Amino acid sequence: MIREATDMAREIRERMRDGKGSVEITHIFKQEELKGKARLVARITIPPGASIGFHEHDKEEEIYYIISGKGLVNDNGTTRTVGPGDAILTGGGAGHAIENAGDDPLEMMAVILLFA
């Protein structure tokens, strides 16, 4: 299956996971289109000053891959700055949050994989 960028569903979430501002999610493929154990495959854009609040992943794991911009990640209590090419893996009951720590949009790929 080939999906052109113009055919991807986009949504804006305000205060995502009790974060700040609005976050744009571009759904590359929806869960019902995938035969594997994934519930999210998306490109996420976080504008300057916005964030995704702290949340946990139980019975699943989430991967963030930073495409562009600068982020500040709370990885289950450990805070680090991330940038292009960096990746974050959270799951098995652990939690994370991410905020844009720069002047440009923070662009990342997000994939959520289910354990069972």
N, C-alpha and C positions, 0 to 999 in steps of 0.2 A: 504494500500500500504506500502510495506517495501522497502526502498532504502538503499542499502549498500554504505558505504563510498566511495568505489572505483567507484561507478556509479554516483557520484555527479559531476556536472559541476564546473570547477574551472576557474577563470579568474584573471589576474593581472591588476590592474588599476594604472597607473602612475599619480602622483599628483592629487589624487582623490579629487574632489571639491576644487581644487587649494591648496591642502595640500602638504606635503613634502613626497618625496620618493615613494615607491610602496606599495600597499595594496593588499592582496590576499582575494578574495571572493569565498567561496565555497557555491554554490547554493544548499541548501538542497532540496527544492522543488521550481519549477518555477511557476510564476504567473498563467500560463494557466493550471497548474495541480491542482490548488486550487479552490474550489467552493465558499469559503468565500471571503470577501473583503480585501484581502492582495495582495500586489505587490512585497514583498520581504520576504523571509525566508532564512537566510544565516548565515554562520559562517564567521566572518571577522578576519583576522590576520594582525596586524599592527606591523612591525618590529621596533626595537629600532631606534629612530631618524625619524620615519615616522609619518604621520598624515592624517586625513580626515579633509579638510578645512571647515570653517563655511558655513552652508547652512540652508535654511528655509524649513519648511514643512507646506504647505497650503492645506487644505482639506484632510489632512492625519496626522497620527502620527507615530513616529518611537520609538521603544523600543530597547535599548541596554542593554544586560545582560552580565556583565563581568565574563568570565570563569577563566582566569588566566592573570597574569601580572599586571602592574600598568599604569593607564592612567590619563591624565589631560583633563578635560572636560570643555568647555565653554558652559554653559547652558543658552543661551539667555542673555549673558552678565555676568553671575555669574560663576566664575572659581572654580572648586573643583577637588581634587584628588580622584580617584576611584580605587577599586581593586576587587578581586574575591568576587562574591555574590552581588555586588552593581548593581543597575539598574538605567537607565536614561529614561525618557519619554519626548518627545518633539513633539509638534504638534500645529495645529490651528493657523499657521502663525509664531510661535516662531522658533528660530534657534538654532543650536548647532554645535560644532566641537569637535574632540577628537584627542589626540596625545599620543603616547607611551612615558611615563615618566620614564621608567625603562630600565634595561639592558637585559631583556628577551622579547620575543614576547608578545604583548597584544592580547589575544584571546577573542572574544565576539560573542554573538548571536545577530543578528539584525533582527527585524520584522517591516515591514511597513504596517500599516492598513489604508485603505481608509475610509473616512467618509460617503460616499454614496453608 
